[in-house]
Amino acid sequence: MPADAAGLGRARAAAFVAPALLLIAGFLVFPALWTIYLGMTDYRLTGLAAAEPAFTGLDNVRRALDEDQFTHSLGLTLQFVVGSAVLGQALLGFAIAWLLRERHGALRRLVEALVLLAWILPGSVVAFLWIALLDREDGTLNALLGTPGTAWLVEHPMAAIIVFNIWRGTAFSMMLYAAALSSVPPSQLETARLAGASSWQQLRDVVLPRIRGHVLTNLLLISLWTFNDFTPFLLTNGGPGDETEIMPVFVYKTALFNGELGYGAALSVLMLLVNLVIALVYVRLLRAREAAS
């Protein structure tokens, strides 16, 4: 029997890998293929189409591309991703990591613990806390600002969920950037400092070129996570109206509230394609960086 590098042989190596492949097939591959199939039918939760769904091909995709609701939801989602992930979590996470890079002791541990706490709490708990914070009548924010009666989730719903997601997700960026900054040789920063470089010049000319790969990796991950985040639904239910109906909420309402599982599946496939485009853009930037270096 031909042996591999570990000396197991192909049959025994395949036996070791088989359970993992079965799990991947059962929980990833099959659901993905089933979603693509449902997206090409008129399957519904109730009615005749629930018992005998008809194959419709790409009709659901054409319907989505022709509907203003889809483009509106996609625009809100991109706004949510850019505002809360690319500009919010990434910049705030880097700022915290940069400010704490030379700090030690209780202050650093306290800041890191507070930021991590927001990340590890369950989404339902965090949403309840923010509803209490932003409540019109007895909200903590109104009490602090002296603005009783301000309905933040009604008057500024998109800004509210963007700030909410920044607060909730900054911890990952902070930890990744902290690890990246620790990989920058102190001797290079000391040399730049002795040469008269300011903190901004050290950051621009020494630090950022060395951690660019970490920055792009972080942006890729948080962009994809934010694009598929359903937690804002717990705050606003997609409202008022459809002002915060980002793509995951739009798919959820279409498939379950309206009962259009086929159309909802097609929307999910379109979401997957947008995710692939985002990932390809970041991967291309990473490869360009590797080629340049």
GIZIVEN-V146689 format. One record per backbone hydrogen bond with DSSP energy under -0.5 kcal/mol. NH is the residue of the N-H (numbers start at 0). CO is the residue of the C=O. If there is no record, write none. Layout:
# GIZIVEN-V146689
nh:NH co:CO
nh:NH co:CO
This chain:
# GIZIVEN-V146689
nh:6 co:3
nh:9 co:1
nh:12 co:8
nh:13 co:9
nh:14 co:10
nh:15 co:11
nh:16 co:12
nh:17 co:13
nh:18 co:14
nh:20 co:16
nh:21 co:17
nh:22 co:18
nh:23 co:19
nh:24 co:20
nh:25 co:21
nh:26 co:22
nh:27 co:23
nh:28 co:23
nh:29 co:24
nh:31 co:27
nh:32 co:28
nh:33 co:29
nh:34 co:30
nh:35 co:31
nh:36 co:32
nh:37 co:33
nh:38 co:34
nh:39 co:36
nh:40 co:37
nh:41 co:53
nh:44 co:258
nh:49 co:46
nh:50 co:46
nh:50 co:47
nh:51 co:47
nh:55 co:39
nh:56 co:39
nh:58 co:55
nh:61 co:57
nh:62 co:58
nh:63 co:59
nh:64 co:60
nh:65 co:61
nh:66 co:62
nh:66 co:63
nh:70 co:66
nh:71 co:67
nh:72 co:68
nh:73 co:69
nh:74 co:70
nh:75 co:71
nh:76 co:72
nh:77 co:73
nh:78 co:74
nh:79 co:75
nh:80 co:76
nh:81 co:77
nh:82 co:78
nh:83 co:79
nh:84 co:79
nh:84 co:80
nh:85 co:80
nh:86 co:81
nh:88 co:83
nh:89 co:84
nh:91 co:87
nh:92 co:88
nh:93 co:89
nh:94 co:90
nh:95 co:91
nh:96 co:92
nh:97 co:93
nh:98 co:94
nh:99 co:95
nh:100 co:96
nh:100 co:97
nh:102 co:99
nh:108 co:104
nh:109 co:105
nh:110 co:106
nh:111 co:107
nh:112 co:108
nh:113 co:109
nh:114 co:110
nh:115 co:111
nh:116 co:112
nh:117 co:113
nh:118 co:114
nh:119 co:115
nh:120 co:116
nh:125 co:121
nh:126 co:122
nh:127 co:123
nh:128 co:124
nh:129 co:125
nh:130 co:126
nh:131 co:127
nh:132 co:128
nh:133 co:129
nh:134 co:130
nh:134 co:131
nh:138 co:134
nh:139 co:131
nh:140 co:132
nh:141 co:132
nh:142 co:138
nh:143 co:139
nh:144 co:140
nh:145 co:141
nh:146 co:141
nh:148 co:135
nh:149 co:146
nh:150 co:148
nh:151 co:133
nh:151 co:149
nh:153 co:150
nh:154 co:150
nh:155 co:151
nh:159 co:155
nh:160 co:156
nh:161 co:157
nh:162 co:158
nh:163 co:159
nh:164 co:160
nh:165 co:161
nh:166 co:162
nh:167 co:163
nh:168 co:164
nh:169 co:165
nh:171 co:168
nh:172 co:168
nh:173 co:169
nh:174 co:170
nh:175 co:171
nh:176 co:172
nh:177 co:173
nh:178 co:174
nh:179 co:175
nh:180 co:176
nh:181 co:177
nh:182 co:178
nh:182 co:179
nh:183 co:180
nh:184 co:182
nh:187 co:184
nh:188 co:184
nh:189 co:185
nh:190 co:186
nh:191 co:187
nh:192 co:188
nh:193 co:189
nh:194 co:190
nh:195 co:192
nh:196 co:191
nh:201 co:197
nh:202 co:198
nh:203 co:199
nh:204 co:200
nh:205 co:201
nh:206 co:201
nh:207 co:202
nh:209 co:205
nh:209 co:206
nh:210 co:206
nh:211 co:207
nh:214 co:210
nh:215 co:211
nh:216 co:212
nh:217 co:213
nh:218 co:214
nh:219 co:215
nh:220 co:216
nh:221 co:217
nh:222 co:218
nh:223 co:219
nh:224 co:220
nh:225 co:221
nh:226 co:222
nh:227 co:223
nh:228 co:225
nh:232 co:229
nh:233 co:230
nh:234 co:230
nh:234 co:231
nh:235 co:231
nh:236 co:232
nh:238 co:235
nh:241 co:239
nh:242 co:239
nh:243 co:237
nh:244 co:241
nh:245 co:243
nh:246 co:72
nh:248 co:245
nh:249 co:245
nh:250 co:246
nh:251 co:247
nh:252 co:248
nh:253 co:249
nh:254 co:250
nh:255 co:251
nh:256 co:251
nh:257 co:252
nh:259 co:253
nh:260 co:258
nh:261 co:42
nh:263 co:259
nh:264 co:260
nh:265 co:261
nh:266 co:262
nh:267 co:263
nh:268 co:264
nh:269 co:265
nh:270 co:266
nh:271 co:267
nh:272 co:268
nh:273 co:269
nh:274 co:270
nh:275 co:271
nh:276 co:272
nh:277 co:273
nh:278 co:274
nh:279 co:275
nh:280 co:276
nh:281 co:277
nh:282 co:278
nh:283 co:279
nh:284 co:280
nh:285 co:281
nh:286 co:282
nh:287 co:283
nh:288 co:284
nh:289 co:285
nh:290 co:286
nh:291 co:287
nh:292 co:288
